[in-house]
Structures are given as structure tokens and as C-alpha cells.
Amino acid sequence: MPPMNPGQGGMNRGGRFAEKVKPKDMKRAIKRLLSYVGEDKAKVFLAIACVLISAGANLAGTYMLRPIINNLGEDGDAAQKIRGLLIGLLVMALIYATGVAATFIQSRTMIRVSQNTLKRIRDDLFAKLQRLTVRYYDTNSAGDIMSRFTNDVDNIGQMFDSTVLQMFSGSLTLIGSLTLMFITNVPLALVTLVLTPLMAKVGATIAQHTRKYFRLQQENLGAVNGYIEETITGQKVVKVFNHEEKVSSEFGVLNKNLRDVQARANFLGGIMGPCMNAMSQVSYTITAFIGAMLVFFTRLGTIGVAGFAALDVGGLTVFVNYSKQFSRPINEIANQVNVIMSALAGAERVFSVMDEEPEDINDTNKVRLENIKGDVVLDNVTFGYVSGKTILKNISIHAKPGQKIALVGSTGAGKTTITNLLTRFYDVGEGKITIDGIDIRDIERSSLRENIAMVLQDTHLFTGTVMENIRYGRLDADDNEVRSAAITSSAHMFIKNMPDGYDTMLTGDGANLSQGQRQLLNIARAALSKAPILILDEATSSVDTRTEQHINRGMDALMENRTTFVIAHRLSTIRNADAIMVLENGEIIERGTHEELLAMKGRYFELYTGIKELD
């Protein structure tokens, strides 16, 4: 297998972070997000209409205060004033009720839009993950990939739930308030405008630094998740080597880095609101003071000039309310910057996965295999996972239909790499591999893999019934075919003794089964596939000798009439192979049958007789 390299947001075992990825194009991320929202255009337009009604209702309701207050302050009949007051309050109530109803509809609609958008993003992300190369999974931690589905998508959802329309509503309120302030009193409106750029400058300065740290927060969070996932899955290894303190120390470094970045991001995000509120209060105080002076001089009759600066009590009341409403959306927009920055950072990480080069699983320009015999040739194959480091050197193997080819060698000799190339998890660097004379690079990957079955040392069972797990080998197989595969693999006996037989539910990767039982199910899955080419990668190395006998019986039946490649740790299991290849340092140093290799008295002889052991 290739060496594990840190990916985006990943880390190596020493606890050092991978090089930070530069921020993507924000405009491009926003455009792609909007393309997902576009499928709910009608709902979005409804929500926008509701925002317009809500913002208009709030502005109109506030303006109603001016005639009501001025009416009360004028000389006249008390009953008439009360009647005017009641009518005014009733109109205000209707206006505000309309605004509340519009806000309710807008909120419900946008939640629906948000959830639909997130579903489409998750669908596309999951579908893309199924099409990515094995190399991608080898070089990116599972925890970091998972964080794209959880943290990053959740942040996008939070933005769509409320932030986008809040910013739109705030912008409308800002424009409406400013317009009505100029209608009410021009000098006071100019005073407010003078203070606004200062508020905007403070918000922009803080936001500039906020986005950087929210990006780093997402990357560090992905690294922490990856390390947790890696440590949990390898907990037995941690305990057997007494590395609890070591992994705790490494995690402490990661956790500290995450804490530091989160502290900076949250600090900058947290001071945005208080800073903007403080500026708002200063603006409000100055406006109220100057407004009170204008009312005073208006009553004295010293302000004229066609009423340019004249102001009544009702006008002052309305103006200071608009002044509040004018600063409030600025505060809200500033406070939403945190959510937006975090969401865009998450969107960039999600889209970075979607932009990865996929496998050409069903390339229509490629060949589809039909009724193949299983004649497999590796012709001078040279390969390395990374540039400058060769793993396989001029490997040539010819497996005739139905033959059993065994691969023997030390760890890192290149045995598993050969199987990775056969299945096109990776493509050969030099040379070629052919099946029935066809270069596998000219074959559709899906067609190629339909004709290859694998039984690996590390079994993997999915949450579901025993029947469903075996059927994973061929989804169109009926129940009788599944049972026949289980009988072929020697799994039927233990399955029928389980509480619910083939309907027994498996969870936790088959935690309620022994290692041997899990492997027998894996063999049954391969038997069901009916693939003419079979790869067995140390399928019995992790079981005891008695269990190995059951598994070997299942594998003997499985290998019948199939071209088989066997990676063997126990040499006793490959004595009947048609050819045995002994690999060292990526080269075949010996080849022949069991008897021929013993007669050579070379490396294989030393391994089989116990003079030397596999590294």
C-alpha cells in the first residue's frame, strides 16, 4: 500500500500539520452555492417578497409615530385626539401584524430552501466520493473527509437558514431608513451619514482578519477529527504497545493548535458586535442631541429657510427610531460576517473534494469485457506511488486461465501493489497489464472490476443482515444463490446456527462474529460474484490454524476454474500453486513451482524450511 500522506487539513503521525491551502476564490464559491439554491427559485422569490413586506412594515409602522405624537401635542378637542390615537394605533397594529406574518412565512420558506440545498450538496459530495481514486483515500484521513459532511455542510446550512435573508433584510432596512431620515430632516441625516463610514471601517477591518482564522479553524478541526478517527480505529495497537501517553500528547498538540485558532476566530467574531454597538450608541447620542436642539430652535421660530432644518417632536421621535434602525442592520450585517466566513470556508473545502479528478468508471470509449477466459499478463511493469520512488521493477508474470499464482515476499516487496495495479486502483507507470490480450487501461474500470473478486486480510462488513452482506458481491443474486455461495465458502454451517440465520443483523463491522466467521462471509461474497479472476490478499494470516482449515476449504472451492493471485504469509497454503513468485525490493528473484523452488535452495527454500523468516 502507498505511504500515508497528509492531505488538506490532514496531519502526519508526528502531529505536524500539512501545508495550509490558500483560500479559494470567494466569488466562485458563492456562485456555486447559488447554483444549488437555484432549484428552489419559486421559494426563494417568495422569501424575498416576504422580506420586502416585513422591512416595509417595520419602516411604515415607525413612521406612523410622527402624526400620532404630533396630534397629541396640538391644541384641540381631547375626544378627537383620543380617536386619532386609537385609529393610529390600530393602523400600526395592522402594519406590524402584516410584518410578523411575512417574517413567519419567510423563515419557514428559507428553512425548507436551506434543507433542500444541503441535501443536494450532500448527495453530490457523497456521489463524488464514490468516484474518487483509491489514491485520494490513501492520502486523506477519513476524519478530515467526514468533517466535510458534518462541520462544513452544517456551516453552509447555518448561513442559508437565516443569514442570507437577514443581510438582505438589513440592506433594505438600511436604505429605507436612510431615505426616510432625509425626508424627515436633511441636516440630521447628514450627521448620521458622517458617522456611518467610521462604523463600516471598523467592521471591515475586523472582518478582514476574521475570515483568515475561520479558514484555519476548519482545517485544524479536520485534522483533529482525522486523528481521533485514526486513533479510535487503531486502539488495540495503541494499547498493546503502551502508547496511550504518546497519542494523548500528540492529540494535545493538535487540540492546542485548534484551541488557539478557534480562540482567535471567536475573539475577532465576538468583538464585532460590541464594537459596532458602541459605535451605534455614539451615533444615536449625537443624533438625539442635535435633534433636540433643532426642535428647540424650531419652536423658538429661529429656524426657517423653507423648513429645511425645522423639526417637530414627532419628527424627532421618528428620526431617532430610524437612526436606531439604520445602525441596527449595520450591526446585524457585521455580526453575520462570522457565519458567512465560516460557511464560505466550509464551502471551499466541500467544493475542493467535488473538484478532485474522478475515476473514469464507465468511460464509453473503453472496452467492456465479455466472456473472458482469465489470461492475465504483466509485461515489464514498473511502478511507484510517488515520483522518484520505484516500488515495482520490470515485473513480468503470465497467469493462464484457471492457474493459481502465488506471490511471496517480505513486507514492502510489492505484493499488494501488484493487486492494486490489477484492479486499476492505480495505473502502471511503465509496461502493461493485459487480460485476454487487452490492455487493462483500455478497459472500463467498472467492467474490469466486475471480472475480479477480492478477499482481503482486513474484512469489512456493512450494517445489515448476513444475507445482505453476502449479496454485496452481486446485488442481483437471489436468496438461493446467496446460500449456495455460503455453502461453497463453508460459511453455511455457522450461519444457520445464528439466532436468525441469514437474517441475523450485523453491526459494528461484524463485531458479533469471530475473525474466521467474518472472513468466511468475505469469501462467500467473492464466490457470489462469479468473477473469473480472483485475488486473495493474505486471507488467512490473522486466524488460527483450525479456522484456517475451514477457510482453506472455502477458498479451494472458490478458486476452482478461476485465475487466482494469492498473496501468502503462510507458505503451507500455496504448495499446490501453479507458479510461485518470490519478490524482494520490487523484483521477482525466484519463480517456479513449490518443488522447483525447494530444489533451487534459494530464498524460498530458506523461508519454507524456517532458516529465515519473512520480514
Secondary structure, DSSP 8 states (H G I E B T S, - for coil): -------TT-B-TTS-B--------HHHHHHHHHHHHGGGHHHHHHHHHHHHHHHHHHHHHHHTHHHHHHHHHSSS-HHHHHHHHHHHHHHHHHHHHHHHHHHHHHHHHHHHHHHHHHHHHHHHHHHHHHHB-HHHHHHS-HHHHHHIIIIIHHHHHHIIIIIHHHHHHHHHHHHHHHHHHHHH-HHHHHHHHHHHHHHHHHHHHHHHHHHHHHHHHHHHHHHHHHHHHHHHHTHHHHHHTT-HHHHHHHHHHHHHHHHHHHHHHHHHHHHHHHHHHHHHHHHHHHHHHHHHHHHHHHHHT---GGGTS---HHHHHHHHHHHHHHHHHHHHHHHHHHHHHHHHHHHHHHHHHHTS-B--TT-TTSB---S----EEEEEEEE-SBTTB-SEEEEEEEE-TT-EEEEEE-TTSSHHHHHHHHTTSS--SEEEEEETTEEGGGB-HHHHHHTEEEEESS----SEEHHHHHHTT-TT--HHHHHHHHHHTT-HHHHHTSTTGGG-EE-TTTTTS-HHHHHHHHHHHHHHHT-SEEEEESTTTTS-HHHHHHHHHHHHHHHTTSEEEEE-SSGGGGTT-SEEEEEETTEEEEEE-HHHHHHHTSHHHHHHHTSS---
